[in-house]
């Protein structure tokens, strides 16, 4: 198993990516593009595993 592909690591990468997308949305000048970036960031955060679903 790849040590960088644990559920915790995937969640961390998803949060970082969502933050990057949020910053890009803040910089975007086209309202439609801004909205797509925000939706993508929210989707990443929504798909993040919760503490209950993480294996012990």
Phi and psi in degrees as a GROMACS rama.xvg file:
@    title "Ramachandran Plot"
@    xaxis  label "Phi"
@    yaxis  label "Psi"
@TYPE xy
-72.1942  121.598  UNK-2
-64.8295  -18.2312  UNK-3
-90.6981  5.07411  UNK-4
-118.891  33.2978  UNK-5
-79.4659  159.239  UNK-6
-56.8329  -38.1521  UNK-7
-65.4365  -41.8984  UNK-8
-68.1082  -39.7547  UNK-9
-62.7124  -40.7506  UNK-10
-63.6089  -41.7453  UNK-11
-63.2145  -44.9168  UNK-12
-63.4116  -39.3239  UNK-13
-63.2683  -42.2681  UNK-14
-63.15  -43.1906  UNK-15
-62.2017  -43.5076  UNK-16
-64.7408  -40.6461  UNK-17
-63.4294  -38.928  UNK-18
-64.2516  -41.3215  UNK-19
-62.1806  -42.7474  UNK-20
-65.3257  -37.6688  UNK-21
-63.7355  -41.8891  UNK-22
-66.2515  -38.7765  UNK-23
-64.7283  -38.0588  UNK-24
-64.2008  -37.6173  UNK-25
-63.8186  -32.0064  UNK-26
-85.5803  -20.705  UNK-27
-64.6197  140.135  UNK-28
-97.5818  -26.4114  UNK-29
-83.0934  120.272  UNK-30
-57.9822  -37.3204  UNK-31
-67.3438  -41.3294  UNK-32
-66.0375  -41.5472  UNK-33
-58.074  -44.8073  UNK-34
-65.0241  -41.9611  UNK-35
-62.3298  -41.2443  UNK-36
-64.0732  -42.688  UNK-37
-64.4715  -40.9047  UNK-38
-63.1169  -40.6173  UNK-39
-64.8878  -41.3793  UNK-40
-62.994  -44.2003  UNK-41
-64.6855  -37.564  UNK-42
-63.5281  -41.7005  UNK-43
-60.9625  -44.172  UNK-44
-68.6534  -36.5033  UNK-45
-67.7282  -34.828  UNK-46
-79.97  -4.98235  UNK-47
-66.6227  134.458  UNK-48
-65.8307  142.923  UNK-49
-85.9446  168.928  UNK-50
-61.4317  -32.5773  UNK-51
-68.5325  -29.3188  UNK-52
-91.2155  -7.6675  UNK-53
-76.9416  136.745  UNK-54
-69.5687  148.14  UNK-55
